[in-house]
Amino acid sequence: MESAEPFDRAARRRQRDRAATGFAAHAFLKDAMVEEIVARAADTGQRFDRVLDLGAHDGRLGRRLGAMAFTDAGEAFARAAGGVVADEDRLPFADASFDLIVSAGSLHGVNDLPGALVQIRRALAPGGLFLAAMVAGETLVEVRRALLEAESALRGGVSPRTMPMVDVAEAAGLLQRAGFVMPVADVDSVQVRYAGLLPALAELRGAGEANILSARRPLRRDVLMAAAERFQQDAGADGRVAVRVQLLYLAGWAPGGDAAPIGESLKQRLQ
């Protein structure tokens, strides 16, 4: 019997566990998200004493926050070993437990994203801040197209190969419906160039981001090779294919309390 949930929770944990030792070699997108989240937190001019990092990977976001003057909580939540293990839509924390909740590169693989956002808002103290980044929108559309076209041509149908992405146009609405005030969602588009489909898929595995769909099926070798040929048709003069990645950034405040005013630099960043 197939799961009613889009993502296989156990497979997601296994993939991240397998990728953990070599994650640093594939963390360039995580690093971009981390730097932006840290900058946005710093731009508030606030101090955050109780901080939660959701989907910490190797703890690099926690370490960066811990090194900032506005918080001394970094080492408490940044340790990769000994942290709380829980799905983002099944948080075990009491209401009002944190002043700042951050997440870099994790929420795109959550089964119940609206439910996760509600739980995040509840876990924030009144006036607390939520900052997150994840891939969304048109991310990996070139990879998706090559796989779908190849499988359709060879098998007369397709199996789910890549996860559905959050619609960037609806992201701010998700925050608002979850109860956040002053919700903001903005997108940064980048290109990553790969020498072929196989290196692109290897990058995904190295980052712990291979197929976790509950309805996934094994990928036949002939389909993979045909997809690789289709993918390569879009190569530039250097033999590499440009792959689009959209990074969605979210920001929202928990209502109530004395929510600090947004700093001018953060206002400009979010506009």
C-alpha positions as CSV (number, residue, x, y, z in Angstrom):
1,M,0.0,0.0,0.0
2,E,1.4,3.3,-1.1
3,S,1.8,6.1,1.5
4,A,-0.6,9.0,1.4
5,E,2.3,11.3,2.1
6,P,4.3,12.6,-0.8
7,F,7.7,12.0,0.8
8,D,9.1,8.9,2.4
9,R,10.3,10.0,5.9
10,A,12.5,7.0,6.5
11,A,14.2,7.4,3.1
12,R,14.9,11.0,3.8
13,R,16.6,10.2,7.0
14,R,18.7,7.5,5.4
15,Q,19.8,9.7,2.6
16,R,20.9,12.5,4.9
17,D,22.7,10.0,7.2
18,R,24.6,8.5,4.2
19,A,25.5,11.9,2.9
20,A,26.6,13.3,6.2
21,T,30.3,12.4,6.0
22,G,30.8,14.0,2.6
23,F,28.3,16.7,2.9
24,A,30.8,19.6,3.0
25,A,31.9,18.8,-0.6
26,H,28.3,19.4,-1.9
27,A,27.2,22.2,0.4
28,F,27.6,25.2,-1.9
29,L,23.9,25.9,-2.0
30,K,23.6,25.4,1.8
31,D,26.5,27.9,2.2
32,A,24.6,30.5,0.1
33,M,21.5,30.1,2.2
34,V,23.5,30.2,5.4
35,E,25.2,33.5,4.5
36,E,21.9,35.2,3.6
37,I,20.1,34.0,6.7
38,V,22.9,35.1,8.9
39,A,22.9,38.5,7.2
40,R,19.2,38.9,7.6
41,A,19.3,38.0,11.3
42,A,22.2,40.5,11.8
43,D,20.2,43.2,10.0
44,T,17.5,43.1,12.6
45,G,19.9,44.5,15.2
46,Q,18.3,42.2,17.8
47,R,19.8,39.7,20.2
48,F,18.4,36.1,20.1
49,D,19.2,34.0,23.2
50,R,17.1,30.9,22.3
51,V,17.7,29.7,18.8
52,L,16.6,26.6,16.9
53,D,18.1,25.4,13.6
54,L,15.7,23.1,11.7
55,G,17.4,20.6,9.4
56,A,20.9,21.5,10.6
57,H,22.8,19.1,8.4
58,D,26.4,19.4,9.8
59,G,25.6,22.4,11.9
60,R,27.2,25.1,9.8
61,L,24.4,27.6,10.1
62,G,24.4,27.2,13.9
63,R,28.1,27.7,14.1
64,R,27.8,30.9,12.0
65,L,25.1,32.2,14.2
66,G,27.0,31.3,17.3
67,A,29.9,33.4,16.1
68,M,27.7,36.5,15.8
69,A,27.5,39.0,18.6
70,F,23.7,38.9,18.6
71,T,23.5,35.4,20.1
72,D,25.6,33.2,22.3
73,A,23.3,30.2,21.8
74,G,25.2,28.8,18.7
75,E,27.0,25.9,20.3
76,A,23.9,24.8,22.1
77,F,22.0,24.0,19.0
78,A,24.7,23.6,16.3
79,R,26.2,20.3,17.4
80,A,25.4,17.8,14.7
81,A,25.6,14.9,17.3
82,G,23.3,14.9,20.3
83,G,20.7,17.2,18.7
84,V,17.0,16.6,18.7
85,V,16.0,14.3,15.8
86,A,12.5,15.1,14.5
87,D,10.7,15.9,11.3
88,E,10.0,19.6,10.7
89,D,6.3,19.0,10.7
90,R,6.4,16.9,13.9
91,L,8.2,19.3,16.3
92,P,8.5,18.2,19.9
93,F,9.0,21.7,21.3
94,A,6.7,23.5,23.7
95,D,5.1,26.8,22.7
96,A,7.2,29.9,22.9
97,S,10.4,28.0,23.3
98,F,12.6,30.1,20.9
99,D,13.4,33.7,20.0
100,L,14.7,32.8,16.6
101,I,14.1,29.8,14.4
102,V,16.1,29.3,11.2
103,S,16.2,26.7,8.5
104,A,18.5,26.4,5.5
105,G,17.9,23.9,2.7
106,S,15.4,21.6,4.6
107,L,11.8,22.6,4.3
108,H,11.4,21.7,0.6
109,G,11.3,18.0,1.7
110,V,8.6,18.3,4.3
111,N,5.4,16.4,3.9
112,D,3.2,19.0,5.6
113,L,4.8,22.4,5.0
114,P,1.7,24.4,6.1
115,G,1.6,22.3,9.3
116,A,5.3,22.8,9.9
117,L,5.0,26.5,9.6
118,V,2.2,26.6,12.1
119,Q,4.3,24.5,14.5
120,I,7.3,26.8,13.9
121,R,5.2,29.9,14.7
122,R,3.9,28.3,17.9
123,A,7.4,27.4,19.0
124,L,8.4,31.0,18.7
125,A,8.1,33.4,21.6
126,P,5.8,36.4,21.0
127,G,7.7,38.7,18.7
128,G,10.1,35.9,17.7
129,L,11.6,35.7,14.2
130,F,11.5,32.9,11.6
131,L,14.1,32.9,8.8
132,A,14.3,30.2,6.2
133,A,15.7,29.3,2.8
134,M,14.9,26.4,0.5
135,V,14.9,25.4,-3.1
136,A,11.6,26.1,-4.9
137,G,9.9,27.0,-8.1
138,E,11.8,26.2,-11.3
139,T,14.7,24.4,-9.5
140,L,16.2,21.5,-11.6
141,V,13.7,21.9,-14.4
142,E,16.3,20.8,-16.9
143,V,16.9,17.6,-15.0
144,R,13.3,16.9,-14.5
145,R,12.5,17.5,-18.2
146,A,15.3,15.2,-19.4
147,L,14.1,12.3,-17.1
148,L,10.4,12.7,-18.0
149,E,11.0,12.9,-21.7
150,A,13.3,9.9,-21.8
151,E,11.0,7.7,-19.7
152,S,7.9,8.7,-21.6
153,A,9.6,7.8,-24.9
154,L,10.9,4.5,-23.7
155,R,8.2,3.3,-21.5
156,G,5.1,5.2,-22.6
157,G,4.6,6.7,-19.2
158,V,6.5,8.3,-16.4
159,S,7.2,7.6,-12.7
160,P,7.8,10.3,-10.1
161,R,11.5,11.2,-10.2
162,T,11.9,14.7,-8.7
163,M,10.0,16.3,-5.8
164,P,7.3,18.9,-6.3
165,M,8.6,22.4,-5.6
166,V,6.9,25.2,-3.6
167,D,5.2,27.8,-5.8
168,V,7.2,31.0,-5.0
169,A,4.0,33.1,-5.7
170,E,2.2,31.4,-2.9
171,A,5.0,31.4,-0.3
172,A,4.1,34.6,1.5
173,G,0.5,33.4,1.7
174,L,1.6,30.2,3.4
175,L,3.4,32.3,6.1
176,Q,0.3,34.5,6.6
177,R,-2.0,31.5,6.9
178,A,0.3,30.0,9.5
179,G,-0.2,33.0,11.6
180,F,3.0,35.0,11.0
181,V,2.9,38.8,10.9
182,M,4.8,40.9,8.4
183,P,5.5,37.8,6.2
184,V,8.0,38.2,3.4
185,A,9.0,35.8,0.6
186,D,11.6,36.6,-2.0
187,V,13.6,34.6,-4.6
188,D,17.1,34.5,-5.8
189,S,17.8,32.6,-9.0
190,V,21.2,31.1,-9.7
191,Q,22.7,28.8,-12.3
192,V,24.8,25.7,-11.7
193,R,26.7,24.2,-14.6
194,Y,27.2,20.5,-14.9
195,A,29.3,18.4,-17.3
196,G,26.4,16.0,-17.7
197,L,23.3,14.5,-16.1
198,L,25.2,11.9,-14.1
199,P,27.4,14.5,-12.3
200,A,24.2,16.5,-11.5
201,L,22.6,13.4,-10.0
202,A,25.7,12.6,-8.1
203,E,25.7,16.1,-6.6
204,L,22.2,15.5,-5.4
205,R,23.1,12.3,-3.8
206,G,26.1,13.8,-2.2
207,A,23.9,16.5,-0.7
208,G,21.4,13.9,0.6
209,E,18.8,15.1,-1.9
210,A,18.1,12.1,-4.1
211,N,14.6,10.9,-4.8
212,I,12.5,10.5,-1.6
213,L,9.1,10.4,-3.1
214,S,6.9,7.7,-1.6
215,A,5.7,6.7,-5.1
216,R,9.3,6.4,-6.5
217,R,10.2,3.5,-8.7
218,P,13.7,2.2,-9.8
219,L,15.2,4.1,-12.7
220,R,16.0,1.8,-15.6
221,R,19.5,2.1,-17.0
222,D,18.3,2.6,-20.6
223,V,16.0,5.5,-19.3
224,L,18.9,7.0,-17.5
225,M,21.2,6.9,-20.5
226,A,18.5,8.3,-22.8
227,A,17.9,11.1,-20.3
228,A,21.6,11.9,-20.1
229,E,21.7,12.3,-23.9
230,R,18.7,14.6,-23.9
231,F,20.2,16.6,-21.0
232,Q,23.5,17.0,-22.9
233,Q,21.7,18.5,-25.9
234,D,21.5,21.8,-24.0
235,A,25.2,22.0,-23.3
236,G,27.1,25.2,-24.1
237,A,30.4,25.5,-25.9
238,D,32.2,24.3,-22.8
239,G,30.2,21.0,-22.8
240,R,28.4,22.0,-19.6
241,V,24.6,22.4,-19.1
242,A,23.3,25.3,-17.1
243,V,20.8,24.2,-14.5
244,R,18.4,26.6,-12.8
245,V,18.1,26.8,-9.1
246,Q,15.6,29.1,-7.3
247,L,16.4,29.9,-3.7
248,L,13.3,30.9,-1.8
249,Y,13.8,33.0,1.3
250,L,11.1,33.3,4.0
251,A,10.8,35.7,6.9
252,G,8.0,36.2,9.4
253,W,7.4,37.3,13.0
254,A,5.3,35.6,15.7
255,P,2.5,37.9,16.8
256,G,2.3,39.5,20.2
257,G,4.8,40.8,22.6
258,D,7.1,43.7,21.8
259,A,8.1,42.8,18.3
260,A,11.2,44.8,17.6
261,P,11.0,47.1,14.6
262,I,12.7,45.9,11.4
263,G,16.1,47.5,10.9
264,E,16.5,49.7,7.8
265,S,19.1,47.3,6.2
266,L,16.7,44.4,6.6
267,K,13.9,46.4,5.1
268,Q,16.0,47.1,2.0
269,R,17.1,43.4,1.8
270,L,13.5,42.2,1.9
271,Q,12.1,44.7,-0.6
